[in-house]
Amino acid sequence: MQNKRYLRIKILLCCAFVILCWAYSPIGIHIGLHAYSPGHLALLRFLIASLFMAGIALRFHISLPGLNELPRIMMLGWFAVTLHHVSLNYGQTGVSACAASVLAQSTPIFSTLIARFYLRERVSSWRWCCILAALLGALVIIVGKPGNNAIHFEARGLLILLAALSWSIYFALQKHHSCRYDNLSMVCYTIWAGKCRATGTAEGQYRHCGTRHFP
């Protein structure tokens, strides 16, 4: 009984930690963009993540994937890490951290659309209504400007929607590989592959803090 209670507390603490990390992420990106280019910031994040996951891999004896699986894993890394985080970082150069945090959570919208039109899963009328409401909300954020009654279209908000779409594609593709590898192995492979792809996109130059103003 005590073991079950301890397990529940442990799960709740882990969930709370993840939620706090997610809540801080747009703010952290916003701060980091004052010192690094979007590509360099993404690379820095996943260099740290790759080193951390390398330690986890050594601890749990995670084996390397087969050579025939590398193209698929590189594709997963492209959608989950490179495209998602570089698009998100570039998008936040023109969108506030608050607006970015809302737009970035559009992943379930695109996941539902992919499930319907690609995986041929059934979507209820209620879910279609939710998707429409969410898309309208995203449109309001992109064309709205705080403190200004005029319509202002911020194209960089579309980059954040692209980041959400890339993650949805990653989740759909990952579904086909989950039977080959366990979850921890897939996380390691995806982060390492994404870091390799992000290295090629980090073309921006280092900027000193305070040289650029963001919304």
C-alpha positions as CSV (number, residue, x, y, z in Angstrom):
1,M,0.0,0.0,0.0
2,Q,2.8,2.4,0.9
3,N,4.6,1.5,-2.4
4,K,1.5,2.4,-4.4
5,R,1.2,5.7,-2.5
6,Y,4.9,6.5,-3.0
7,L,4.5,5.7,-6.7
8,R,1.5,8.1,-7.1
9,I,3.4,10.9,-5.3
10,K,6.4,10.2,-7.6
11,I,4.3,10.4,-10.7
12,L,2.6,13.6,-9.5
13,L,6.0,15.2,-8.8
14,C,7.3,14.2,-12.2
15,C,4.2,15.6,-13.9
16,A,4.5,18.8,-12.0
17,F,8.1,19.2,-13.0
18,V,7.3,18.6,-16.7
19,I,4.5,21.2,-16.5
20,L,6.8,23.8,-14.9
21,C,9.4,23.1,-17.6
22,W,6.9,23.5,-20.3
23,A,5.5,26.7,-18.8
24,Y,9.0,28.3,-18.5
25,S,10.1,27.2,-22.0
26,P,8.7,30.2,-24.0
27,I,10.1,32.6,-21.5
28,G,13.4,30.9,-21.5
29,I,13.5,31.0,-25.3
30,H,12.6,34.7,-25.3
31,I,15.5,35.4,-22.9
32,G,17.9,33.3,-24.9
33,L,17.1,35.0,-28.2
34,H,18.7,38.2,-26.8
35,A,22.1,36.4,-26.8
36,Y,21.9,33.7,-29.5
37,S,20.5,33.4,-33.0
38,P,17.4,31.0,-33.3
39,G,19.6,28.3,-34.9
40,H,22.3,28.5,-32.3
41,L,19.8,28.5,-29.4
42,A,18.3,25.3,-30.7
43,L,21.7,23.7,-31.1
44,L,22.8,24.7,-27.6
45,R,19.7,23.3,-26.1
46,F,20.1,19.9,-27.8
47,L,23.8,19.7,-27.3
48,I,23.0,19.8,-23.5
49,A,20.1,17.4,-24.0
50,S,22.3,15.0,-26.1
51,L,25.0,14.9,-23.4
52,F,22.4,14.2,-20.7
53,M,20.8,11.4,-22.7
54,A,24.2,9.9,-23.4
55,G,24.7,9.5,-19.7
56,I,21.2,8.0,-19.5
57,A,22.0,5.6,-22.3
58,L,25.2,4.5,-20.6
59,R,23.4,4.0,-17.4
60,F,20.6,1.8,-18.9
61,H,22.8,0.1,-21.5
62,I,20.8,1.4,-24.5
63,S,22.1,-0.1,-27.7
64,L,22.6,1.8,-31.0
65,P,20.0,1.4,-33.7
66,G,20.6,-0.6,-36.9
67,L,22.0,1.1,-39.9
68,N,18.8,0.4,-41.9
69,E,16.9,2.4,-39.3
70,L,19.1,5.5,-39.4
71,P,17.2,7.3,-42.3
72,R,13.9,6.9,-40.4
73,I,15.4,8.1,-37.1
74,M,17.0,11.1,-38.8
75,M,13.6,12.0,-40.2
76,L,12.1,11.7,-36.7
77,G,14.9,14.0,-35.4
78,W,14.2,16.5,-38.1
79,F,10.5,16.9,-37.3
80,A,10.8,16.5,-33.5
81,V,13.9,18.6,-32.9
82,T,15.3,20.6,-35.8
83,L,12.2,21.9,-37.6
84,H,10.1,22.2,-34.4
85,H,12.6,24.1,-32.3
86,V,14.2,26.3,-35.0
87,S,10.8,27.3,-36.3
88,L,9.7,28.0,-32.7
89,N,12.8,30.1,-32.0
90,Y,12.4,32.1,-35.2
91,G,8.7,32.6,-34.6
92,Q,9.4,34.1,-31.1
93,T,11.6,36.8,-32.6
94,G,8.3,38.5,-33.7
95,V,5.7,37.0,-31.2
96,S,5.5,37.5,-27.5
97,A,6.3,34.6,-25.2
98,C,2.7,34.6,-24.0
99,A,1.3,34.3,-27.6
100,A,4.0,31.8,-28.5
101,S,3.0,29.5,-25.6
102,V,-0.6,29.5,-26.9
103,L,0.3,28.9,-30.5
104,A,2.8,26.2,-29.7
105,Q,0.0,24.2,-28.1
106,S,-1.8,23.8,-31.4
107,T,-0.2,20.4,-31.8
108,P,-3.4,18.5,-30.9
109,I,-5.2,20.3,-33.7
110,F,-2.7,19.1,-36.4
111,S,-2.5,15.6,-34.7
112,T,-6.3,15.2,-35.1
113,L,-6.2,16.3,-38.7
114,I,-3.3,13.9,-39.5
115,A,-5.2,11.1,-37.6
116,R,-8.3,11.8,-39.8
117,F,-6.8,12.3,-43.2
118,Y,-3.6,10.1,-43.0
119,L,-4.3,7.5,-40.4
120,R,-8.0,7.3,-41.4
121,E,-9.2,7.5,-37.8
122,R,-12.7,8.7,-37.0
123,V,-13.2,12.2,-35.6
124,S,-16.4,13.1,-33.9
125,S,-18.4,16.3,-34.7
126,W,-17.5,17.7,-31.2
127,R,-13.8,17.4,-32.0
128,W,-14.3,19.2,-35.4
129,C,-16.0,22.0,-33.5
130,C,-13.0,22.2,-31.1
131,I,-10.6,22.2,-34.0
132,L,-12.4,25.1,-35.7
133,A,-12.5,27.1,-32.4
134,A,-8.8,26.5,-31.8
135,L,-7.9,27.5,-35.4
136,L,-10.0,30.7,-35.0
137,G,-8.2,31.4,-31.7
138,A,-4.8,30.9,-33.4
139,L,-5.9,33.3,-36.1
140,V,-6.9,36.0,-33.6
141,I,-3.4,35.7,-31.9
142,I,-1.6,36.0,-35.3
143,V,-3.5,39.0,-36.6
144,G,-4.0,40.7,-33.2
145,K,-1.7,43.4,-31.8
146,P,-1.8,44.2,-28.0
147,G,-2.9,47.8,-27.4
148,N,-3.8,48.4,-31.1
149,N,-7.3,48.1,-32.6
150,A,-5.9,47.8,-36.1
151,I,-5.4,44.4,-37.7
152,H,-1.7,43.5,-37.8
153,F,-0.7,40.2,-39.4
154,E,2.4,38.7,-37.8
155,A,3.8,36.2,-40.3
156,R,6.3,34.8,-37.7
157,G,3.3,33.5,-35.8
158,L,2.9,31.0,-38.7
159,L,6.4,29.7,-37.9
160,I,5.1,28.7,-34.5
161,L,2.2,26.9,-36.1
162,L,4.7,25.2,-38.3
163,A,6.6,24.1,-35.2
164,A,3.3,22.6,-33.8
165,L,2.7,20.9,-37.1
166,S,6.1,19.3,-37.2
167,W,5.6,17.8,-33.8
168,S,2.3,16.4,-34.9
169,I,4.0,14.7,-37.9
170,Y,6.6,13.4,-35.5
171,F,4.0,11.8,-33.2
172,A,2.3,10.2,-36.2
173,L,5.6,8.8,-37.6
174,Q,6.8,7.6,-34.1
175,K,3.7,5.5,-33.9
176,H,5.1,3.2,-36.6
177,H,8.4,2.8,-34.8
178,S,7.2,2.3,-31.2
179,C,7.0,-1.5,-31.8
180,R,10.7,-1.7,-32.7
181,Y,12.3,0.2,-29.8
182,D,11.3,1.1,-26.2
183,N,10.3,4.6,-25.3
184,L,13.7,5.6,-23.7
185,S,15.6,4.4,-26.7
186,M,13.4,6.3,-29.1
187,V,13.9,9.5,-27.1
188,C,17.7,9.1,-27.2
189,Y,17.8,8.4,-30.9
190,T,15.5,11.3,-31.7
191,I,17.4,13.8,-29.7
192,W,20.8,12.7,-31.1
193,A,19.5,12.7,-34.6
194,G,17.9,16.1,-34.2
195,K,21.1,17.6,-32.7
196,C,23.0,16.4,-35.8
197,R,20.4,18.1,-38.1
198,A,20.3,21.3,-35.9
199,T,24.1,21.6,-36.3
200,G,23.6,22.3,-40.0
201,T,21.0,25.0,-39.4
202,A,22.9,27.0,-36.7
203,E,24.1,29.6,-39.1
204,G,23.3,32.7,-37.0
205,Q,26.0,34.7,-35.2
206,Y,26.3,35.3,-31.6
207,R,24.7,38.5,-30.4
208,H,25.4,40.4,-27.2
209,C,22.5,40.6,-24.8
210,G,20.3,43.7,-25.2
211,T,21.2,44.4,-28.8
212,R,17.8,43.4,-30.1
213,H,14.3,44.1,-28.7
214,F,11.6,41.5,-28.8
215,P,7.9,41.8,-28.2
